[in-house]
Amino acid sequence: MRIFGLGTPELILILVVFLLFFGKNKLPEMAKSIGRSFNALKEGFKEAKDVKDEIETQVGDIDKTISSKKEVSKK
């Protein structure tokens, strides 16, 4: 099992270090907070992609309009 390029022993060591620093009572709260942060980040990326797609659509429409205007002016 590899997560972020880390194997099982490394993940266990990280978990033990977190337990030593924060204690068993704080870990669920921290995991919940990290999960919320990842969800917010994921939503932010989705919104940024939506904005990018909208801009690309608008630019495509502008290009089509310019092309059609050039064709009309050539005639």
N, C-alpha and C positions, 0 to 999 in steps of 0.2 A: 504494500500500500504506500503510495507516494502522494503527498499533498504539498504543493509549492516546492517540489524538489526535495522534500524531507521524508525520510523513512520513518518507520514505526519507532525505533529507539530514540530518534531525535525528538519526535512529538511527545513521547513519554517524558523525556528529560525536560522539555519545555513546560509540560503540565506540572511536573514536580517543582520546578522553579517557581511557577506561578502560585502553587499551593504554599510554598515556603514564604513568599513575599506577601501574599494577600490573604491567606487563610481560606478555609473551606467555605466560610459563610459569604465571603465577597465574590467567589468565583461565579455562581449563578447570575448574580447581578451584573458582573462584568460581561459575561457571555451574552446576556440579554442586550446590554448596551452596544456591544460589538455587532450583534445581529441587526439591531435597528440602524446602526451606522452603515452597514453594508447595504441594507435595503434602501436607505436614503440615497446612497451613492449610486446604486443601480437605477433608481428612479431619475436621478440627475442625468445619468448617461442616456437614458431613454429619451428624456426631454430634449437633450442636446442633439440627439440623432433626429428627432422629429423636426427641430428647427432647421437643421442642416438639410433634410429632405425638402422642406418647404422652400428654403432659399434656392436649392437646385431646381425645383419646379418653376419658381418664378423666373430664374435666369433663363431656363429653357424657353419659357413663354416669351420673354423679351427677345431672345435670339430669333425665334420664329417670326415675331413681329418685324424685327429689323430686316430679316431675309425677305419677307413678303414686300416690304416697302422698297427694298433695293430692286426687286423684280419688276415692280410697278414703274419705278423711275427709269428703268432701262427700256421700257416699251415706249 
